[in-house]
Amino acid sequence: MLKDLFDQYPHYHHFVASAQLVLAMLGMGIVTKTRDFVELVLEPKPMIAGVLYQVVGIPLLTAAMVFLVKFPPEVVVGFIIIAAMPGGSLSNIYTHLGRGNVALSVALSGVTTLLALVTAPLIMRLLAGDHLPRKSPCRWAW
């Protein structure tokens, strides 16, 4: 069934999606200046707040939500996976469209993506570990 679903996409879909992403990121690069990033280094409070919210705030809010609502374990794990992942390039586009601080959005996307190499497994271990079956291949040995 899933194979049939993907067979319905045109063969050029991957190319078009990739081109859209490249053009969007090119546009973000054009509207930001080096001085915008220098300001982030000189005044790091918004950057620190954004990283903390992404790495700590969102997962904790998600944990509170799934604790209060009592979802099935597979839904809980799905929510926690989403909360553990960093924001994507679409957030940069919406920041630009909303006339926000694009340099801050791009920097947050980059930093949280790099941090996710460490933080995503930790968040999953801490918040989703009890919701996985004991014999699951996804359970961690540590």
C-alpha beads as a LAMMPS data file, in Angstrom:
LAMMPS data file: protein, C-alpha beads

142 atoms
141 bonds

1 atom types
1 bond types

-500.0 500.0 xlo xhi
-500.0 500.0 ylo yhi
-500.0 500.0 zlo zhi

Masses

1 110.0

Atoms # bond

1 1 1 0.000 0.000 0.000
2 1 1 2.770 2.451 0.943
3 1 1 4.649 1.599 -2.244
4 1 1 1.526 2.431 -4.268
5 1 1 1.317 5.800 -2.513
6 1 1 4.858 6.737 -3.523
7 1 1 4.338 5.480 -7.069
8 1 1 1.752 8.231 -7.528
9 1 1 4.370 10.972 -7.192
10 1 1 5.879 12.196 -10.442
11 1 1 9.490 11.178 -11.015
12 1 1 10.601 14.816 -11.055
13 1 1 9.118 15.529 -7.581
14 1 1 12.452 15.103 -5.771
15 1 1 14.193 17.495 -8.164
16 1 1 11.459 20.146 -7.807
17 1 1 11.442 19.875 -3.998
18 1 1 15.247 20.133 -3.887
19 1 1 15.219 23.155 -6.196
20 1 1 12.633 24.878 -3.994
21 1 1 14.780 24.328 -0.914
22 1 1 17.914 25.616 -2.663
23 1 1 16.101 28.723 -3.908
24 1 1 14.593 29.405 -0.482
25 1 1 17.981 29.130 1.228
26 1 1 19.562 31.300 -1.472
27 1 1 16.894 33.905 -0.788
28 1 1 17.625 33.779 2.947
29 1 1 21.311 34.246 2.211
30 1 1 20.609 37.268 0.028
31 1 1 18.541 39.102 2.659
32 1 1 21.020 38.548 5.495
33 1 1 24.229 40.470 5.889
34 1 1 27.400 39.612 7.766
35 1 1 26.701 42.384 10.270
36 1 1 23.419 40.665 11.195
37 1 1 25.378 37.629 12.369
38 1 1 28.004 39.800 14.088
39 1 1 25.166 41.380 16.102
40 1 1 24.140 37.909 17.245
41 1 1 27.631 37.294 18.571
42 1 1 27.785 40.700 20.282
43 1 1 24.289 40.315 21.788
44 1 1 23.872 36.556 22.366
45 1 1 20.790 36.638 24.645
46 1 1 18.206 35.982 21.885
47 1 1 20.352 33.156 20.519
48 1 1 20.780 31.551 23.939
49 1 1 17.068 31.892 24.675
50 1 1 16.154 30.348 21.324
51 1 1 18.499 27.401 21.749
52 1 1 17.293 26.752 25.306
53 1 1 13.670 26.908 24.221
54 1 1 14.295 24.515 21.330
55 1 1 16.374 22.031 23.314
56 1 1 14.676 22.228 26.736
57 1 1 11.392 24.134 26.504
58 1 1 9.695 22.372 23.605
59 1 1 10.517 18.835 24.839
60 1 1 9.331 19.694 28.370
61 1 1 6.085 21.204 27.082
62 1 1 5.576 18.113 24.945
63 1 1 6.248 15.827 27.914
64 1 1 3.713 17.759 29.985
65 1 1 1.128 17.519 27.195
66 1 1 1.506 13.770 26.696
67 1 1 1.446 13.242 30.468
68 1 1 -1.772 15.215 30.877
69 1 1 -3.620 13.875 27.825
70 1 1 -2.632 10.176 28.199
71 1 1 -1.985 9.297 24.571
72 1 1 -1.151 5.726 23.483
73 1 1 2.600 4.919 23.705
74 1 1 3.182 5.073 19.937
75 1 1 1.639 8.567 19.791
76 1 1 3.733 9.688 22.767
77 1 1 6.913 8.507 21.043
78 1 1 5.855 10.312 17.843
79 1 1 5.274 13.596 19.682
80 1 1 8.616 13.313 21.476
81 1 1 10.453 12.578 18.214
82 1 1 8.952 15.732 16.713
83 1 1 9.819 17.774 19.821
84 1 1 13.408 16.498 19.846
85 1 1 14.105 17.528 16.247
86 1 1 15.260 21.062 15.423
87 1 1 13.210 23.511 13.405
88 1 1 13.704 23.299 9.654
89 1 1 14.300 25.695 6.830
90 1 1 10.596 26.488 6.593
91 1 1 10.910 28.468 9.830
92 1 1 13.456 30.706 8.101
93 1 1 11.039 31.379 5.257
94 1 1 8.205 32.227 7.652
95 1 1 10.540 34.474 9.634
96 1 1 11.399 36.331 6.430
97 1 1 7.758 36.611 5.398
98 1 1 6.878 37.882 8.877
99 1 1 9.702 40.442 8.671
100 1 1 11.465 38.863 11.638
101 1 1 15.142 38.480 12.401
102 1 1 16.223 36.124 9.586
103 1 1 19.831 35.961 10.782
104 1 1 18.649 34.780 14.196
105 1 1 16.361 32.197 12.601
106 1 1 19.115 30.881 10.310
107 1 1 21.624 30.761 13.171
108 1 1 19.154 28.953 15.431
109 1 1 18.400 26.433 12.685
110 1 1 22.109 25.761 12.190
111 1 1 23.054 25.532 15.852
112 1 1 20.085 23.406 16.911
113 1 1 20.623 21.080 13.946
114 1 1 24.218 20.480 15.041
115 1 1 23.187 20.120 18.688
116 1 1 20.500 17.606 17.682
117 1 1 23.232 15.062 17.035
118 1 1 23.588 14.882 20.822
119 1 1 20.354 16.308 22.220
120 1 1 17.838 14.321 20.140
121 1 1 19.030 10.895 21.386
122 1 1 19.181 12.229 24.957
123 1 1 15.673 13.678 24.764
124 1 1 14.387 10.429 23.285
125 1 1 16.112 8.412 26.008
126 1 1 14.805 10.594 28.819
127 1 1 11.256 11.196 27.609
128 1 1 10.369 8.274 25.345
129 1 1 12.382 5.386 26.762
130 1 1 9.611 4.167 29.079
131 1 1 7.070 4.143 26.242
132 1 1 9.006 1.663 24.103
133 1 1 8.561 -2.095 24.571
134 1 1 11.365 -3.827 26.481
135 1 1 12.358 -5.966 23.469
136 1 1 12.168 -3.095 20.994
137 1 1 15.181 -2.711 18.677
138 1 1 14.900 1.030 19.373
139 1 1 15.697 0.691 23.083
140 1 1 19.103 1.936 24.134
141 1 1 21.624 -0.245 25.905
142 1 1 22.795 2.533 28.224

Bonds

1 1 1 2
2 1 2 3
3 1 3 4
4 1 4 5
5 1 5 6
6 1 6 7
7 1 7 8
8 1 8 9
9 1 9 10
10 1 10 11
11 1 11 12
12 1 12 13
13 1 13 14
14 1 14 15
15 1 15 16
16 1 16 17
17 1 17 18
18 1 18 19
19 1 19 20
20 1 20 21
21 1 21 22
22 1 22 23
23 1 23 24
24 1 24 25
25 1 25 26
26 1 26 27
27 1 27 28
28 1 28 29
29 1 29 30
30 1 30 31
31 1 31 32
32 1 32 33
33 1 33 34
34 1 34 35
35 1 35 36
36 1 36 37
37 1 37 38
38 1 38 39
39 1 39 40
40 1 40 41
41 1 41 42
42 1 42 43
43 1 43 44
44 1 44 45
45 1 45 46
46 1 46 47
47 1 47 48
48 1 48 49
49 1 49 50
50 1 50 51
51 1 51 52
52 1 52 53
53 1 53 54
54 1 54 55
55 1 55 56
56 1 56 57
57 1 57 58
58 1 58 59
59 1 59 60
60 1 60 61
61 1 61 62
62 1 62 63
63 1 63 64
64 1 64 65
65 1 65 66
66 1 66 67
67 1 67 68
68 1 68 69
69 1 69 70
70 1 70 71
71 1 71 72
72 1 72 73
73 1 73 74
74 1 74 75
75 1 75 76
76 1 76 77
77 1 77 78
78 1 78 79
79 1 79 80
80 1 80 81
81 1 81 82
82 1 82 83
83 1 83 84
84 1 84 85
85 1 85 86
86 1 86 87
87 1 87 88
88 1 88 89
89 1 89 90
90 1 90 91
91 1 91 92
92 1 92 93
93 1 93 94
94 1 94 95
95 1 95 96
96 1 96 97
97 1 97 98
98 1 98 99
99 1 99 100
100 1 100 101
101 1 101 102
102 1 102 103
103 1 103 104
104 1 104 105
105 1 105 106
106 1 106 107
107 1 107 108
108 1 108 109
109 1 109 110
110 1 110 111
111 1 111 112
112 1 112 113
113 1 113 114
114 1 114 115
115 1 115 116
116 1 116 117
117 1 117 118
118 1 118 119
119 1 119 120
120 1 120 121
121 1 121 122
122 1 122 123
123 1 123 124
124 1 124 125
125 1 125 126
126 1 126 127
127 1 127 128
128 1 128 129
129 1 129 130
130 1 130 131
131 1 131 132
132 1 132 133
133 1 133 134
134 1 134 135
135 1 135 136
136 1 136 137
137 1 137 138
138 1 138 139
139 1 139 140
140 1 140 141
141 1 141 142
